[in-house]
Amino acid sequence: MKLLIPALAATTLMLTACGDHSSDRGQVEGPVVSGSETPRNPAVDTGGGDTLTPGANSFTEAQARSAIEKQGYVIAGPLSQDAQGLWSASATRDGAEAIVSVDYKGVVSAAVPGR
């Protein structure tokens, strides 16, 4: 019994010290981290965007077709892969014709034919 009371007191102190400190939320300790201003390696840049990146493409024709269709395009011509690894096809979306391409990252980009 003599050991029980000090053990309970110690447990209570530890739980209080380790409890939720809601007032600490939102405070930042340490240096503020900002975005890099150095050029990025385009082969590993995951910034996204509509810029196509040539490279060895491991997508199958069905996967490239699916990526184009997920962007709302209806493929109107044959889907082919060029020497740079880009899949391309004639397609329409909302009645507008475009040449749609998919790079090895899965980025889909459209260009108006003749421009």
C-alpha positions as CSV (number, residue, x, y, z in Angstrom):
1,M,0.0,0.0,0.0
2,K,2.9,2.3,0.8
3,L,4.2,1.9,-2.8
4,L,0.8,2.2,-4.4
5,I,0.3,5.9,-3.6
6,P,3.7,7.1,-4.9
7,A,3.2,5.0,-8.0
8,L,-0.2,6.6,-8.7
9,A,1.2,10.0,-8.1
10,A,4.1,9.4,-10.5
11,T,1.7,8.0,-13.1
12,T,-0.5,11.1,-12.8
13,L,2.4,13.4,-13.2
14,M,3.6,11.6,-16.3
15,L,0.2,11.6,-17.9
16,T,-0.2,15.3,-17.2
17,A,3.2,16.1,-18.7
18,C,2.4,14.0,-21.8
19,G,-1.1,15.2,-22.3
20,D,-2.7,17.2,-25.1
21,H,-1.2,20.7,-25.3
22,S,-3.8,22.4,-27.6
23,S,-2.3,25.8,-27.0
24,D,0.9,24.6,-28.8
25,R,-0.8,24.0,-32.1
26,G,0.1,26.4,-34.9
27,Q,3.4,27.4,-33.4
28,V,6.4,26.6,-35.6
29,E,9.8,26.0,-34.2
30,G,13.0,26.1,-36.2
31,P,13.8,27.7,-39.5
32,V,11.1,28.6,-42.0
33,V,11.5,26.4,-45.1
34,S,10.8,28.0,-48.5
35,G,10.7,26.7,-52.0
36,S,13.9,26.0,-53.8
37,E,15.0,28.7,-56.2
38,T,17.5,26.4,-57.9
39,P,16.7,24.8,-61.2
40,R,15.0,21.4,-60.9
41,N,15.9,18.2,-62.7
42,P,13.1,17.8,-65.3
43,A,13.5,14.0,-65.2
44,V,12.4,13.9,-61.6
45,D,10.4,17.1,-61.3
46,T,6.9,16.3,-60.0
47,G,5.6,19.8,-60.2
48,G,3.0,18.8,-62.8
49,G,1.8,21.3,-65.3
50,D,0.9,20.8,-69.0
51,T,4.5,20.6,-70.3
52,L,5.2,17.2,-71.9
53,T,8.5,15.5,-71.0
54,P,10.0,13.2,-73.5
55,G,11.4,10.0,-72.2
56,A,11.2,6.2,-72.2
57,N,7.5,5.5,-71.8
58,S,6.3,2.4,-70.1
59,F,2.6,3.0,-70.7
60,T,0.8,0.6,-72.9
61,E,-1.5,1.9,-75.6
62,A,-4.5,1.0,-73.4
63,Q,-3.1,3.0,-70.5
64,A,-2.3,6.0,-72.7
65,R,-5.8,5.8,-74.1
66,S,-7.3,5.7,-70.6
67,A,-5.3,8.7,-69.5
68,I,-6.5,10.7,-72.5
69,E,-10.1,9.7,-71.9
70,K,-10.0,10.5,-68.2
71,Q,-9.3,14.1,-69.2
72,G,-12.6,14.2,-71.1
73,Y,-11.3,13.6,-74.7
74,V,-12.8,11.2,-77.2
75,I,-10.1,9.7,-79.4
76,A,-10.9,10.2,-83.1
77,G,-7.8,8.7,-84.7
78,P,-5.1,6.1,-84.3
79,L,-3.0,6.4,-81.1
80,S,0.7,6.2,-81.8
81,Q,4.0,6.5,-79.9
82,D,6.7,8.7,-81.4
83,A,10.5,8.3,-81.1
84,Q,10.5,10.6,-77.9
85,G,8.1,8.2,-76.1
86,L,5.0,10.4,-76.4
87,W,1.7,8.8,-77.2
88,S,-0.4,11.0,-79.5
89,A,-3.8,10.9,-81.2
90,S,-6.4,13.2,-82.7
91,A,-9.2,13.7,-80.3
92,T,-12.2,16.0,-79.5
93,R,-13.5,17.5,-76.3
94,D,-16.6,19.6,-76.0
95,G,-16.7,19.7,-79.9
96,A,-13.2,21.1,-80.3
97,E,-10.6,19.1,-82.2
98,A,-7.1,18.7,-80.8
99,I,-3.9,16.6,-81.0
100,V,-3.6,15.1,-77.6
101,S,-0.4,13.7,-76.2
102,V,0.7,11.7,-73.1
103,D,4.2,11.7,-71.7
104,Y,5.9,9.0,-69.5
105,K,4.7,10.8,-66.4
106,G,1.1,10.6,-67.5
107,V,0.7,14.3,-68.2
108,V,-1.9,14.9,-70.9
109,S,-1.5,17.9,-73.1
110,A,-3.6,19.1,-76.1
111,A,-2.6,21.3,-79.1
112,V,-5.0,22.7,-81.7
113,P,-4.2,21.2,-85.1
114,G,-2.5,23.6,-87.6
115,R,-1.0,25.9,-84.9
